Amino acid sequence: MFVLLKRLQHLRRTVALPAPARPGSLALRHVDCGSCNGCEHELTNAAGPHYDLERFGISVVASPRHADVLLITGTVTTRMAGPLRAAYAAMPEPRLVAALGDCALGIGVLGDPDQLAGPVEDLLPVDVRVAGCPPTPAAIAEALLDALDLVRTPRREDRR
């Protein structure tokens, strides 16, 4: 077991993302608005031991009241539009919105138009966009590390 742990530690150091220049933390509240779970699998991989986002201070929280970032996956359905806005309203300032995957960005969405509310940016101001179907764990990790800098910068005044 000791040998395995040493090898895992070595692997993390050699292939992991570089540490951010300035330390910080980021609390994510994940909302699945109707996805195929492909983005969720890749998000789990990004939080796993290979990328280990928690060592950068990035963690998932259970309540939007404790979150810095609302991380949205899937196509926003008409039934999820209200709960999505309620989760956003419950977040403290400064708050960010991240659209993860092509469905959240409104790219190539299939379904009944009467049941779809549109891309996330039609409902909320999106600060972080991660394209892909599904996006790679490396792309997710990079975008979330970049979001650390967004939290430290002054906010836009034209927020909804």
C-alpha contacts under 8 A as a table, 3 or more apart, distances in Angstrom:
res1	aa1	res2	aa2	distance
1	M	4	L	5.09
1	M	5	L	6.28
2	F	5	L	5.16
2	F	6	K	6.22
3	V	6	K	5.13
3	V	7	R	6.18
4	L	7	R	5.13
4	L	8	L	6.14
5	L	8	L	5.03
5	L	9	Q	6.15
6	K	9	Q	5.07
6	K	10	H	6.21
7	R	10	H	5.02
7	R	11	L	6.06
8	L	11	L	4.98
8	L	12	R	6.15
9	Q	12	R	5.20
9	Q	13	R	6.40
10	H	13	R	5.22
10	H	14	T	6.30
11	L	14	T	5.25
11	L	15	V	6.10
11	L	16	A	7.71
11	L	50	H	7.79
12	R	15	V	5.68
12	R	16	A	5.16
12	R	49	P	7.52
12	R	50	H	6.06
12	R	51	Y	7.39
13	R	16	A	5.81
15	V	50	H	7.77
16	A	50	H	6.58
16	A	51	Y	5.55
16	A	52	D	8.00
17	L	51	Y	6.73
19	A	56	F	6.87
20	P	23	P	6.38
20	P	56	F	7.45
20	P	145	L	7.29
23	P	56	F	7.48
23	P	57	G	7.98
24	G	56	F	7.40
24	G	57	G	6.26
24	G	148	L	6.79
25	S	56	F	6.91
25	S	57	G	4.19
25	S	58	I	5.61
25	S	148	L	7.00
26	L	57	G	6.01
26	L	58	I	4.67
26	L	59	S	6.47
26	L	67	A	7.65
26	L	68	D	6.02
26	L	69	V	7.27
26	L	148	L	6.51
27	A	58	I	5.92
27	A	59	S	5.19
27	A	60	V	5.71
27	A	61	V	6.10
27	A	66	H	6.97
27	A	67	A	4.75
27	A	68	D	5.14
27	A	69	V	6.31
28	L	58	I	7.29
28	L	59	S	6.01
28	L	60	V	4.58
28	L	61	V	5.81
28	L	67	A	5.36
28	L	68	D	6.11
28	L	69	V	4.87
28	L	70	L	6.04
28	L	71	L	6.39
29	R	60	V	5.86
29	R	61	V	5.51
29	R	62	A	6.47
29	R	63	S	6.56
29	R	64	P	5.72
29	R	67	A	5.65
29	R	68	D	7.77
29	R	69	V	6.20
29	R	70	L	5.01
29	R	71	L	5.86
30	H	60	V	7.20
30	H	70	L	6.10
30	H	71	L	4.65
30	H	72	I	5.97
30	H	73	T	7.71
31	V	70	L	7.19
31	V	71	L	6.13
31	V	72	I	4.98
31	V	73	T	6.45
31	V	84	L	7.58
32	D	35	S	6.31
32	D	72	I	5.99
32	D	73	T	4.99
32	D	74	G	5.95
33	C	72	I	6.95
33	C	73	T	6.09
33	C	74	G	5.12
33	C	75	T	5.87
33	C	76	V	5.01
33	C	77	T	6.55
33	C	80	M	5.90
33	C	84	L	7.97
34	G	73	T	7.42
34	G	74	G	4.80
34	G	75	T	5.42
34	G	76	V	6.37
34	G	77	T	6.76
35	S	38	G	7.47
35	S	39	C	7.69
35	S	73	T	6.24
35	S	74	G	3.75
35	S	75	T	6.14
35	S	103	C	7.47
36	C	39	C	7.68
36	C	74	G	7.15
37	N	40	E	4.99
37	N	41	H	6.31
38	G	41	H	5.28
38	G	42	E	6.51
38	G	133	C	7.51
38	G	134	P	5.63
39	C	42	E	5.14
39	C	43	L	6.03
39	C	73	T	6.67
39	C	74	G	7.95
39	C	100	L	7.08
39	C	101	G	6.40
39	C	133	C	7.43
39	C	134	P	5.10
39	C	135	P	6.70
40	E	43	L	4.93
40	E	44	T	6.12
40	E	73	T	7.64
41	H	44	T	5.10
41	H	45	N	6.31
42	E	45	N	4.92
42	E	46	A	6.20
42	E	134	P	7.09
42	E	135	P	7.02
42	E	136	T	6.26
42	E	137	P	5.31
43	L	46	A	5.01
43	L	47	A	6.34
43	L	137	P	6.28
43	L	140	I	6.96
44	T	47	A	5.11
44	T	48	G	6.08
45	N	48	G	4.89
45	N	49	P	7.94
45	N	50	H	7.62
45	N	51	Y	7.59
45	N	137	P	6.04
46	A	50	H	7.34
46	A	51	Y	5.41
46	A	52	D	6.75
46	A	53	L	6.75
46	A	137	P	4.61
46	A	138	A	6.89
46	A	140	I	6.81
46	A	141	A	6.07
47	A	50	H	7.94
47	A	51	Y	6.25
47	A	52	D	5.16
47	A	53	L	5.17
47	A	54	E	7.04
48	G	51	Y	6.08
48	G	52	D	5.28
48	G	53	L	7.55
49	P	52	D	4.79
51	Y	137	P	7.90
51	Y	138	A	7.73
51	Y	141	A	7.37
52	D	55	R	5.98
52	D	56	F	7.78
53	L	56	F	5.40
53	L	57	G	6.83
53	L	58	I	5.45
53	L	59	S	7.17
53	L	141	A	7.08
54	E	57	G	4.93
54	E	58	I	4.87
54	E	59	S	5.64
55	R	58	I	7.27
56	F	145	L	7.89
58	I	144	L	7.85
61	V	64	P	7.55
61	V	66	H	6.70
61	V	67	A	6.53
62	A	66	H	7.78
63	S	66	H	5.63
63	S	67	A	6.78
64	P	67	A	4.93
64	P	70	L	7.38
64	P	87	A	5.76
64	P	88	Y	7.19
64	P	90	A	5.94
64	P	91	M	5.16
65	R	90	A	5.50
65	R	91	M	4.78
65	R	92	P	6.33
66	H	91	M	6.99
66	H	92	P	7.56
67	A	70	L	6.99
67	A	91	M	6.22
67	A	92	P	7.42
67	A	95	R	7.70
68	D	91	M	7.20
68	D	92	P	7.33
68	D	93	E	7.74
68	D	94	P	6.86
68	D	95	R	5.02
68	D	96	L	6.22
68	D	151	V	7.77
69	V	95	R	5.80
69	V	96	L	4.61
69	V	97	V	5.51
69	V	98	A	6.77
70	L	87	A	7.99
70	L	88	Y	6.98
70	L	95	R	7.68
70	L	96	L	6.24
70	L	97	V	4.78
70	L	98	A	6.06
71	L	97	V	6.11
71	L	98	A	4.75
71	L	99	A	6.20
71	L	100	L	6.83
72	I	97	V	7.54
72	I	98	A	6.09
72	I	99	A	5.11
72	I	100	L	5.88
72	I	104	A	6.70
72	I	120	V	7.82
73	T	99	A	6.38
73	T	100	L	5.16
73	T	101	G	6.37
73	T	103	C	7.16
73	T	104	A	5.51
74	G	100	L	7.74
74	G	101	G	7.15
74	G	102	D	7.93
74	G	103	C	5.01
74	G	104	A	5.01
75	T	103	C	4.79
75	T	104	A	5.11
75	T	106	G	7.05
75	T	109	V	7.16
75	T	116	L	7.22
75	T	118	G	7.29
75	T	119	P	6.87
76	V	80	M	6.15
76	V	81	A	6.41
76	V	104	A	6.80
76	V	116	L	6.10
76	V	117	A	5.54
76	V	118	G	6.18
76	V	119	P	6.53
76	V	120	V	6.68
77	T	80	M	5.23
77	T	81	A	6.33
77	T	115	Q	5.65
77	T	116	L	4.35
77	T	117	A	5.14
77	T	118	G	7.53
78	T	81	A	5.32
78	T	82	G	7.78
78	T	114	D	7.96
78	T	115	Q	5.42
78	T	116	L	5.37
78	T	117	A	4.88
79	R	82	G	6.76
79	R	83	P	7.86
79	R	115	Q	7.83
80	M	83	P	5.42
80	M	84	L	5.96
81	A	84	L	5.14
81	A	85	R	6.28
81	A	117	A	6.68
81	A	123	L	7.50
82	G	85	R	5.23
82	G	86	A	6.21
83	P	86	A	4.91
83	P	87	A	6.11
84	L	87	A	5.17
84	L	88	Y	6.31
85	R	88	Y	5.04
85	R	89	A	6.13
85	R	123	L	7.54
85	R	124	L	7.48
86	A	89	A	5.06
86	A	90	A	6.23
87	A	90	A	5.18
87	A	91	M	6.66
88	Y	91	M	5.44
89	A	92	P	8.00
91	M	95	R	6.59
92	P	95	R	6.34
94	P	151	V	6.69
94	P	155	R	7.02
95	R	151	V	7.46
96	L	126	V	7.21
96	L	127	D	5.92
96	L	128	V	7.67
96	L	151	V	7.49
97	V	124	L	7.48
97	V	125	P	6.70
97	V	126	V	4.93
97	V	127	D	5.43
97	V	128	V	6.40
98	A	126	V	5.93
98	A	127	D	5.98
98	A	128	V	4.44
98	A	129	R	5.85
98	A	130	V	7.61
99	A	104	A	5.40
99	A	105	L	6.20
99	A	120	V	6.72
99	A	126	V	6.71
99	A	128	V	6.26
99	A	129	R	5.08
99	A	130	V	6.25
100	L	103	C	7.91
100	L	104	A	6.02
100	L	105	L	7.39
100	L	129	R	6.32
100	L	130	V	4.95
100	L	131	A	6.63
100	L	135	P	7.50
100	L	140	I	7.85
101	G	104	A	5.67
101	G	105	L	6.52
101	G	129	R	7.96
101	G	130	V	5.75
101	G	131	A	4.93
101	G	132	G	5.11
101	G	133	C	5.72
101	G	134	P	5.66
101	G	135	P	5.88
102	D	105	L	4.96
102	D	106	G	6.11
102	D	107	I	4.98
102	D	108	G	7.10
102	D	109	V	7.93
102	D	130	V	7.82
102	D	131	A	5.35
102	D	132	G	5.41
102	D	133	C	5.66
102	D	134	P	7.31
103	C	106	G	5.03
103	C	107	I	5.71
103	C	108	G	6.98
103	C	109	V	5.82
103	C	119	P	7.39
103	C	133	C	7.85
104	A	107	I	7.69
104	A	119	P	5.52
104	A	120	V	5.69
105	L	119	P	5.18
105	L	120	V	6.33
105	L	121	E	7.48
105	L	129	R	7.44
105	L	131	A	7.34
106	G	109	V	6.07
106	G	118	G	6.38
106	G	119	P	4.36
106	G	120	V	7.49
111	G	115	Q	7.54
111	G	116	L	7.38
112	D	115	Q	5.48
112	D	116	L	6.72
113	P	116	L	5.21
113	P	117	A	8.00
114	D	117	A	7.97
118	G	122	D	6.36
118	G	123	L	7.98
119	P	122	D	5.63
119	P	123	L	7.45
120	V	123	L	5.42
120	V	124	L	6.00
120	V	125	P	7.87
120	V	126	V	7.14
121	E	124	L	5.09
121	E	125	P	5.51
121	E	126	V	5.51
122	D	125	P	7.81
124	L	160	R	6.93
125	P	159	R	6.61
125	P	160	R	6.74
126	V	129	R	7.14
128	V	143	A	6.92
128	V	147	A	7.05
129	R	143	A	7.71
130	V	135	P	6.73
130	V	139	A	7.02
130	V	140	I	6.64
130	V	143	A	6.81
131	A	134	P	7.74
131	A	135	P	5.98
132	G	135	P	4.05
132	G	136	T	7.36
135	P	139	A	6.28
135	P	140	I	6.67
136	T	139	A	5.21
136	T	140	I	6.34
137	P	140	I	5.02
137	P	141	A	6.03
138	A	141	A	5.11
138	A	142	E	6.12
139	A	142	E	5.16
139	A	143	A	6.14
140	I	143	A	5.23
140	I	144	L	6.20
141	A	144	L	5.20
141	A	145	L	6.12
142	E	145	L	5.12
142	E	146	D	6.15
143	A	146	D	5.05
143	A	147	A	6.21
144	L	147	A	4.87
144	L	148	L	6.73
145	L	148	L	5.36
145	L	149	D	7.51
146	D	149	D	5.55
146	D	150	L	6.85
147	A	150	L	4.84
147	A	151	V	6.36
148	L	151	V	5.39
148	L	152	R	6.79
149	D	152	R	5.24
149	D	153	T	6.52
150	L	153	T	5.27
151	V	154	P	7.81
156	R	159	R	6.35
